[in-house]
Amino acid sequence: MKLEENFEFSLLEMLSVIAHCGYLSDLRYLQGWERAQLARRVEKIPYEAAPLSEWNAALRYLSEEAPQPTAKAAREHLLLCLACGEKNGGQPRGGAADSGATL
């Protein structure tokens, strides 16, 4: 997705910015409500805004789902996966897995 002349972001990088992630890898650990919020933002991105390869990369990275045959299908599948809540283990963003300690 081209933002300015000579400055290009991938769809995954753009989603990372939209979700206020410090690192691209933080996208994988969004909690249920954060994923639902990201889904609402993705709804505003037309499927034509990114090529099929980028929609499928986002789908694979965020939901571990198989690639889709069209950008429109990949976007719709990504929206469904995001709206359904947690995926990829649900590890908290920016932290290690729960150690089992209570406060």
N, C-alpha and C positions, 0 to 999 in steps of 0.2 A: 504494500500500500504506500503510495508516494505522498509524503507530507509536504515536501518542498523540493525544489530543484536540487539534485545531488544529495538528498538526504532521504534514505528509504528505511522504513521499519517493516519487519515481517508482521504478519497477523498475530503471532504469538507474542511478539514484543509489544505490540499495541495493546493486546489483552492484559499483559502484565502491568502496563502503565494505567489502564482503565481500572484495574483491580487494586491499584496502589501497592503493588508488590515491589519490594526493594530489589529482588532478584527474580529473574525469569523462573527459576526453579520453585519459587514460592507459590506459583500458580497451581502446582500439583497438590498443595496442602491447604487449599481454601476450605473453610468449614461450610456446612450446608447453607447457611444464610448468605455467606459471601458468594457461593456458587450461584445461588438464586439471583442475587443482585447482579452478578456478572452476566447471567442469562438475559436479564432485562436490558442490559446495555448492548449485548450482542444482537438482540432483536432489532436495534436501530441501525445495524450495519448491513447494508444490502449484500447479497451473496456475490454480486458483481464487483464488489470492492476489493476482493482478493482472488487469486487464482485457485483452482481446485487443489493444487498441491499444498497450499497454505491452509485451506480449510481442513483438509485431511490431516495435515500435521498437527493442527490444533485439536482436532477430534482425537487423534491417537494419543497425544501428550496429556490431555485433560481427562480422557475417559477410557483409554486403552481399548477403544473400539476399532473395528476394521474400517479401512478406507471406503468411501462411498463413490459412486460413479460420476456424480456431478457436484459442482460447487453448491448448488441449491440443496441437494440432499445432504451433503456433509454439514452445511450450516444448520439445517433443521435437526439433524441427528445430534449435533453438538448442543443445540438449544435444549433438546429433551434431556440429554445427559446432565447438563448443568442444572436444569430446573429440578431434577430428581434428588438433588442433595449431594452428599459426600461420595467420594470415589478415591481410589488410590490409597487406601489405608486410613484416611482421616487423621493423619499425623498433624498436630498443631503447626501452624505456620510459624516459622522462625524459631522453632524449638525442637528439642529431642523428643522422642517418644515418651509417653507417660511412664514414670518410674514406679508408680504405684503408691507413692507417698501421699499422705493426706495432710492438710493444714489444720 
